[in-house]
Amino acid sequence: VNEWYAGGIETPFGGVGLSGFGREKGQEALYSYVRTKNVAIRVAGE
């Protein structure tokens, strides 16, 4: 069904194709592109 609004930006789409990657968009896909990093910043006067 063609529809102009198929869901929010967080809605995953696609499936497993030849790449084997799986679904794009969505929070789970984001985690494959980012790394958690801690940053400590000293604030003047504290």
N, CA, C and O atoms as a Tripos MOL2 file, in Angstrom:
@<TRIPOS>MOLECULE
protein
  184   183    46     0     0
PROTEIN
NO_CHARGES

@<TRIPOS>ATOM
      1 N           0.8480   -1.1710    0.0000 N.3       1 VAL1
      2 CA          0.0000    0.0000    0.0000 C.3       1 VAL1
      3 C           0.8940    1.2340    0.0000 C.2       1 VAL1
      4 O           1.7690    1.3690    0.8550 O.2       1 VAL1
      5 N           0.6790    2.1240   -0.9450 N.am      2 ASN2
      6 CA          1.4220    3.3760   -0.9750 C.3       2 ASN2
      7 C           0.8330    4.3250    0.0470 C.2       2 ASN2
      8 O          -0.3810    4.5180    0.1090 O.2       2 ASN2
      9 N           1.6920    4.9050    0.8350 N.am      3 GLU3
     10 CA          1.2450    5.8050    1.8870 C.3       3 GLU3
     11 C           2.3050    6.8780    2.0720 C.2       3 GLU3
     12 O           3.4990    6.5780    2.0600 O.2       3 GLU3
     13 N           1.8900    8.1060    2.2390 N.am      4 TRP4
     14 CA          2.8500    9.1970    2.3930 C.3       4 TRP4
     15 C           3.5100    9.1720    3.7600 C.2       4 TRP4
     16 O           4.6260    9.6700    3.9050 O.2       4 TRP4
     17 N           2.8600    8.6110    4.7570 N.am      5 TYR5
     18 CA          3.4440    8.5570    6.0950 C.3       5 TYR5
     19 C           3.4220    7.1120    6.5710 C.2       5 TYR5
     20 O           2.3620    6.5830    6.9070 O.2       5 TYR5
     21 N           4.5780    6.4750    6.6010 N.am      6 ALA6
     22 CA          4.6570    5.0620    6.9730 C.3       6 ALA6
     23 C           5.1610    4.8720    8.3920 C.2       6 ALA6
     24 O           5.4050    3.7380    8.8040 O.2       6 ALA6
     25 N           5.3230    5.9410    9.1490 N.am      7 GLY7
     26 CA          5.7910    5.8140   10.5270 C.3       7 GLY7
     27 C           6.7900    6.8990   10.8710 C.2       7 GLY7
     28 O           7.1840    7.7000   10.0240 O.2       7 GLY7
     29 N           7.1870    6.9070   12.1230 N.am      8 GLY8
     30 CA          8.1530    7.8920   12.5850 C.3       8 GLY8
     31 C           9.5610    7.5710   12.1200 C.2       8 GLY8
     32 O           9.8130    6.5100   11.5500 O.2       8 GLY8
     33 N          10.4750    8.4970   12.3670 N.am      9 ILE9
     34 CA         11.8600    8.3210   11.9480 C.3       9 ILE9
     35 C          12.5200    7.1410   12.6540 C.2       9 ILE9
     36 O          13.4890    6.5750   12.1480 O.2       9 ILE9
     37 N          12.0030    6.7740   13.8130 N.am     10 GLU10
     38 CA         12.5750    5.6520   14.5540 C.3      10 GLU10
     39 C          12.0660    4.2960   14.0810 C.2      10 GLU10
     40 O          12.4940    3.2640   14.5970 O.2      10 GLU10
     41 N          11.1590    4.2810   13.1090 N.am     11 THR11
     42 CA         10.5980    3.0360   12.6090 C.3      11 THR11
     43 C          11.5930    2.3510   11.6790 C.2      11 THR11
     44 O          11.9670    2.9340   10.6610 O.2      11 THR11
     45 N          12.0350    1.1360   11.9930 N.am     12 PRO12
     46 CA         12.9860    0.4510   11.1200 C.3      12 PRO12
     47 C          12.3360    0.0140    9.8130 C.2      12 PRO12
     48 O          11.1240   -0.1950    9.7620 O.2      12 PRO12
     49 N          13.1310   -0.1230    8.7650 N.am     13 PHE13
     50 CA         12.6150   -0.6210    7.4960 C.3      13 PHE13
     51 C          13.6370   -1.5670    6.8880 C.2      13 PHE13
     52 O          14.8050   -1.5690    7.2780 O.2      13 PHE13
     53 N          13.2010   -2.3510    5.9500 N.am     14 GLY14
     54 CA         14.0870   -3.2630    5.2440 C.3      14 GLY14
     55 C          14.1880   -4.6000    5.9370 C.2      14 GLY14
     56 O          13.5900   -4.8290    6.9880 O.2      14 GLY14
     57 N          14.9400   -5.4530    5.3400 N.am     15 GLY15
     58 CA         15.1370   -6.7860    5.8960 C.3      15 GLY15
     59 C          16.5500   -7.2480    5.6230 C.2      15 GLY15
     60 O          17.4310   -6.4320    5.3470 O.2      15 GLY15
     61 N          16.7720   -8.5220    5.6970 N.am     16 VAL16
     62 CA         18.1000   -9.0690    5.4380 C.3      16 VAL16
     63 C          18.2340   -9.3110    3.9470 C.2      16 VAL16
     64 O          17.4970  -10.1060    3.3630 O.2      16 VAL16
     65 N          19.1840   -8.6140    3.3380 N.am     17 GLY17
     66 CA         19.4190   -8.7780    1.9100 C.3      17 GLY17
     67 C          20.7680   -9.4330    1.6780 C.2      17 GLY17
     68 O          21.2650  -10.1710    2.5290 O.2      17 GLY17
     69 N          21.3550   -9.1600    0.5270 N.am     18 LEU18
     70 CA         22.6480   -9.7440    0.2000 C.3      18 LEU18
     71 C          23.7560   -9.2560    1.1190 C.2      18 LEU18
     72 O          24.7410   -9.9640    1.3320 O.2      18 LEU18
     73 N          23.6060   -8.0490    1.6680 N.am     19 SER19
     74 CA         24.6320   -7.5290    2.5740 C.3      19 SER19
     75 C          24.6380   -8.2780    3.8930 C.2      19 SER19
     76 O          25.6670   -8.3290    4.5680 O.2      19 SER19
     77 N          23.5100   -8.8600    4.2720 N.am     20 GLY20
     78 CA         23.4240   -9.5700    5.5420 C.3      20 GLY20
     79 C          23.2960   -8.6530    6.7350 C.2      20 GLY20
     80 O          23.2950   -9.1210    7.8740 O.2      20 GLY20
     81 N          23.1880   -7.3460    6.5020 N.am     21 PHE21
     82 CA         23.1620   -6.3890    7.6150 C.3      21 PHE21
     83 C          21.8550   -6.4190    8.3790 C.2      21 PHE21
     84 O          21.8620   -6.4110    9.6100 O.2      21 PHE21
     85 N          20.7450   -6.4530    7.6820 N.am     22 GLY22
     86 CA         19.4640   -6.4580    8.3840 C.3      22 GLY22
     87 C          18.7480   -5.1320    8.2450 C.2      22 GLY22
     88 O          18.7580   -4.5270    7.1730 O.2      22 GLY22
     89 N          18.1320   -4.6800    9.3110 N.am     23 ARG23
     90 CA         17.2830   -3.4980    9.2500 C.3      23 ARG23
     91 C          18.0770   -2.2120    9.4360 C.2      23 ARG23
     92 O          19.0620   -2.1670   10.1730 O.2      23 ARG23
     93 N          17.6200   -1.1660    8.7440 N.am     24 GLU24
     94 CA         18.2080    0.1650    8.8630 C.3      24 GLU24
     95 C          17.2560    1.0700    9.6100 C.2      24 GLU24
     96 O          16.1140    0.6990    9.8810 O.2      24 GLU24
     97 N          17.7200    2.2370    9.9370 N.am     25 LYS25
     98 CA         16.9940    3.1910   10.7630 C.3      25 LYS25
     99 C          16.7370    2.5400   12.1100 C.2      25 LYS25
    100 O          17.1350    1.3920   12.3080 O.2      25 LYS25
    101 N          16.1170    3.1930   13.0020 N.am     26 GLY26
    102 CA         15.8460    2.5940   14.3020 C.3      26 GLY26
    103 C          17.0580    2.6390   15.2220 C.2      26 GLY26
    104 O          18.1880    2.7990   14.7630 O.2      26 GLY26
    105 N          16.8250    2.5020   16.4860 N.am     27 GLN27
    106 CA         17.8560    2.6180   17.5080 C.3      27 GLN27
    107 C          18.8910    1.5020   17.4120 C.2      27 GLN27
    108 O          20.0770    1.7530   17.6260 O.2      27 GLN27
    109 N          18.4800    0.2950   17.1020 N.am     28 GLU28
    110 CA         19.4120   -0.8210   17.0210 C.3      28 GLU28
    111 C          20.4500   -0.6110   15.9250 C.2      28 GLU28
    112 O          21.6210   -0.9360   16.1160 O.2      28 GLU28
    113 N          20.0400   -0.0740   14.7860 N.am     29 ALA29
    114 CA         20.9660    0.1670   13.6850 C.3      29 ALA29
    115 C          21.9610    1.2570   14.0480 C.2      29 ALA29
    116 O          23.1150    1.1950   13.6260 O.2      29 ALA29
    117 N          21.5440    2.2430   14.8130 N.am     30 LEU30
    118 CA         22.4340    3.3290   15.2090 C.3      30 LEU30
    119 C          23.6210    2.8090   15.9960 C.2      30 LEU30
    120 O          24.7340    3.3080   15.8290 O.2      30 LEU30
    121 N          23.4110    1.8200   16.8470 N.am     31 TYR31
    122 CA         24.4830    1.3020   17.6960 C.3      31 TYR31
    123 C          25.6220    0.6840   16.8970 C.2      31 TYR31
    124 O          26.7350    0.5930   17.4160 O.2      31 TYR31
    125 N          25.4010    0.2620   15.6790 N.am     32 SER32
    126 CA         26.4830   -0.3010   14.8750 C.3      32 SER32
    127 C          27.3910    0.7840   14.2960 C.2      32 SER32
    128 O          28.4600    0.4770   13.7700 O.2      32 SER32
    129 N          26.9760    2.0480   14.3890 N.am     33 TYR33
    130 CA         27.7610    3.1470   13.8390 C.3      33 TYR33
    131 C          28.4390    4.0060   14.9030 C.2      33 TYR33
    132 O          29.2490    4.8680   14.5600 O.2      33 TYR33
    133 N          28.1390    3.8010   16.1630 N.am     34 VAL34
    134 CA         28.6640    4.6720   17.2170 C.3      34 VAL34
    135 C          29.3950    3.8600   18.2770 C.2      34 VAL34
    136 O          29.1950    2.6520   18.4090 O.2      34 VAL34
    137 N          30.2590    4.5600   19.0400 N.am     35 ARG35
    138 CA         30.9430    3.9730   20.1860 C.3      35 ARG35
    139 C          30.6770    4.8510   21.3930 C.2      35 ARG35
    140 O          30.6450    6.0770   21.2820 O.2      35 ARG35
    141 N          30.4870    4.2260   22.5460 N.am     36 THR36
    142 CA         30.2980    4.9770   23.7810 C.3      36 THR36
    143 C          31.6460    5.5190   24.2260 C.2      36 THR36
    144 O          32.6510    4.8100   24.1820 O.2      36 THR36
    145 N          31.6680    6.7770   24.6550 N.am     37 LYS37
    146 CA         32.9140    7.4140   25.0540 C.3      37 LYS37
    147 C          32.6200    8.3320   26.2280 C.2      37 LYS37
    148 O          31.6630    9.1050   26.1930 O.2      37 LYS37
    149 N          33.4380    8.2490   27.2630 N.am     38 ASN38
    150 CA         33.3080    9.1420   28.4110 C.3      38 ASN38
    151 C          34.2590   10.3120   28.2460 C.2      38 ASN38
    152 O          35.4090   10.1360   27.8420 O.2      38 ASN38
    153 N          33.7780   11.5020   28.5570 N.am     39 VAL39
    154 CA         34.5820   12.7100   28.4580 C.3      39 VAL39
    155 C          34.4640   13.4590   29.7710 C.2      39 VAL39
    156 O          33.3570   13.7110   30.2470 O.2      39 VAL39
    157 N          35.6110   13.8240   30.3680 N.am     40 ALA40
    158 CA         35.6260   14.6080   31.6050 C.3      40 ALA40
    159 C          36.1490   16.0000   31.2820 C.2      40 ALA40
    160 O          37.2270   16.1480   30.7060 O.2      40 ALA40
    161 N          35.3830   17.0170   31.6540 N.am     41 ILE41
    162 CA         35.7590   18.4070   31.3910 C.3      41 ILE41
    163 C          35.8460   19.1330   32.7170 C.2      41 ILE41
    164 O          34.8930   19.1410   33.4950 O.2      41 ILE41
    165 N          36.9940   19.7450   32.9720 N.am     42 ARG42
    166 CA         37.1650   20.5260   34.1860 C.3      42 ARG42
    167 C          36.5830   21.9190   33.9530 C.2      42 ARG42
    168 O          36.9690   22.6120   33.0110 O.2      42 ARG42
    169 N          35.6620   22.3170   34.8090 N.am     43 VAL43
    170 CA         35.0180   23.6200   34.6990 C.3      43 VAL43
    171 C          35.7730   24.6010   35.5880 C.2      43 VAL43
    172 O          36.0340   24.3070   36.7540 O.2      43 VAL43
    173 N          36.1240   25.7580   35.0460 N.am     44 ALA44
    174 CA         36.8690   26.7610   35.8100 C.3      44 ALA44
    175 C          36.0660   27.2020   37.0260 C.2      44 ALA44
    176 O          34.8620   27.4370   36.9230 O.2      44 ALA44
    177 N          36.7240   27.3150   38.1770 N.am     45 GLY45
    178 CA         36.0680   27.7660   39.3940 C.3      45 GLY45
    179 C          35.4970   26.6470   40.2330 C.2      45 GLY45
    180 O          34.9290   26.9040   41.2940 O.2      45 GLY45
    181 N          35.6290   25.4410   39.7980 N.am     46 GLU46
    182 CA         35.1030   24.3150   40.5870 C.3      46 GLU46
    183 C          36.2160   23.4110   41.0320 C.2      46 GLU46
    184 O          35.9670   22.4110   41.7060 O.2      46 GLU46
@<TRIPOS>BOND
     1     1     2 1
     2     2     3 1
     3     3     4 2
     4     3     5 am
     5     5     6 1
     6     6     7 1
     7     7     8 2
     8     7     9 am
     9     9    10 1
    10    10    11 1
    11    11    12 2
    12    11    13 am
    13    13    14 1
    14    14    15 1
    15    15    16 2
    16    15    17 am
    17    17    18 1
    18    18    19 1
    19    19    20 2
    20    19    21 am
    21    21    22 1
    22    22    23 1
    23    23    24 2
    24    23    25 am
    25    25    26 1
    26    26    27 1
    27    27    28 2
    28    27    29 am
    29    29    30 1
    30    30    31 1
    31    31    32 2
    32    31    33 am
    33    33    34 1
    34    34    35 1
    35    35    36 2
    36    35    37 am
    37    37    38 1
    38    38    39 1
    39    39    40 2
    40    39    41 am
    41    41    42 1
    42    42    43 1
    43    43    44 2
    44    43    45 am
    45    45    46 1
    46    46    47 1
    47    47    48 2
    48    47    49 am
    49    49    50 1
    50    50    51 1
    51    51    52 2
    52    51    53 am
    53    53    54 1
    54    54    55 1
    55    55    56 2
    56    55    57 am
    57    57    58 1
    58    58    59 1
    59    59    60 2
    60    59    61 am
    61    61    62 1
    62    62    63 1
    63    63    64 2
    64    63    65 am
    65    65    66 1
    66    66    67 1
    67    67    68 2
    68    67    69 am
    69    69    70 1
    70    70    71 1
    71    71    72 2
    72    71    73 am
    73    73    74 1
    74    74    75 1
    75    75    76 2
    76    75    77 am
    77    77    78 1
    78    78    79 1
    79    79    80 2
    80    79    81 am
    81    81    82 1
    82    82    83 1
    83    83    84 2
    84    83    85 am
    85    85    86 1
    86    86    87 1
    87    87    88 2
    88    87    89 am
    89    89    90 1
    90    90    91 1
    91    91    92 2
    92    91    93 am
    93    93    94 1
    94    94    95 1
    95    95    96 2
    96    95    97 am
    97    97    98 1
    98    98    99 1
    99    99   100 2
   100    99   101 am
   101   101   102 1
   102   102   103 1
   103   103   104 2
   104   103   105 am
   105   105   106 1
   106   106   107 1
   107   107   108 2
   108   107   109 am
   109   109   110 1
   110   110   111 1
   111   111   112 2
   112   111   113 am
   113   113   114 1
   114   114   115 1
   115   115   116 2
   116   115   117 am
   117   117   118 1
   118   118   119 1
   119   119   120 2
   120   119   121 am
   121   121   122 1
   122   122   123 1
   123   123   124 2
   124   123   125 am
   125   125   126 1
   126   126   127 1
   127   127   128 2
   128   127   129 am
   129   129   130 1
   130   130   131 1
   131   131   132 2
   132   131   133 am
   133   133   134 1
   134   134   135 1
   135   135   136 2
   136   135   137 am
   137   137   138 1
   138   138   139 1
   139   139   140 2
   140   139   141 am
   141   141   142 1
   142   142   143 1
   143   143   144 2
   144   143   145 am
   145   145   146 1
   146   146   147 1
   147   147   148 2
   148   147   149 am
   149   149   150 1
   150   150   151 1
   151   151   152 2
   152   151   153 am
   153   153   154 1
   154   154   155 1
   155   155   156 2
   156   155   157 am
   157   157   158 1
   158   158   159 1
   159   159   160 2
   160   159   161 am
   161   161   162 1
   162   162   163 1
   163   163   164 2
   164   163   165 am
   165   165   166 1
   166   166   167 1
   167   167   168 2
   168   167   169 am
   169   169   170 1
   170   170   171 1
   171   171   172 2
   172   171   173 am
   173   173   174 1
   174   174   175 1
   175   175   176 2
   176   175   177 am
   177   177   178 1
   178   178   179 1
   179   179   180 2
   180   179   181 am
   181   181   182 1
   182   182   183 1
   183   183   184 2
@<TRIPOS>SUBSTRUCTURE
     1 VAL1         2 RESIDUE 1 A VAL
     2 ASN2         6 RESIDUE 1 A ASN
     3 GLU3        10 RESIDUE 1 A GLU
     4 TRP4        14 RESIDUE 1 A TRP
     5 TYR5        18 RESIDUE 1 A TYR
     6 ALA6        22 RESIDUE 1 A ALA
     7 GLY7        26 RESIDUE 1 A GLY
     8 GLY8        30 RESIDUE 1 A GLY
     9 ILE9        34 RESIDUE 1 A ILE
    10 GLU10       38 RESIDUE 1 A GLU
    11 THR11       42 RESIDUE 1 A THR
    12 PRO12       46 RESIDUE 1 A PRO
    13 PHE13       50 RESIDUE 1 A PHE
    14 GLY14       54 RESIDUE 1 A GLY
    15 GLY15       58 RESIDUE 1 A GLY
    16 VAL16       62 RESIDUE 1 A VAL
    17 GLY17       66 RESIDUE 1 A GLY
    18 LEU18       70 RESIDUE 1 A LEU
    19 SER19       74 RESIDUE 1 A SER
    20 GLY20       78 RESIDUE 1 A GLY
    21 PHE21       82 RESIDUE 1 A PHE
    22 GLY22       86 RESIDUE 1 A GLY
    23 ARG23       90 RESIDUE 1 A ARG
    24 GLU24       94 RESIDUE 1 A GLU
    25 LYS25       98 RESIDUE 1 A LYS
    26 GLY26      102 RESIDUE 1 A GLY
    27 GLN27      106 RESIDUE 1 A GLN
    28 GLU28      110 RESIDUE 1 A GLU
    29 ALA29      114 RESIDUE 1 A ALA
    30 LEU30      118 RESIDUE 1 A LEU
    31 TYR31      122 RESIDUE 1 A TYR
    32 SER32      126 RESIDUE 1 A SER
    33 TYR33      130 RESIDUE 1 A TYR
    34 VAL34      134 RESIDUE 1 A VAL
    35 ARG35      138 RESIDUE 1 A ARG
    36 THR36      142 RESIDUE 1 A THR
    37 LYS37      146 RESIDUE 1 A LYS
    38 ASN38      150 RESIDUE 1 A ASN
    39 VAL39      154 RESIDUE 1 A VAL
    40 ALA40      158 RESIDUE 1 A ALA
    41 ILE41      162 RESIDUE 1 A ILE
    42 ARG42      166 RESIDUE 1 A ARG
    43 VAL43      170 RESIDUE 1 A VAL
    44 ALA44      174 RESIDUE 1 A ALA
    45 GLY45      178 RESIDUE 1 A GLY
    46 GLU46      182 RESIDUE 1 A GLU
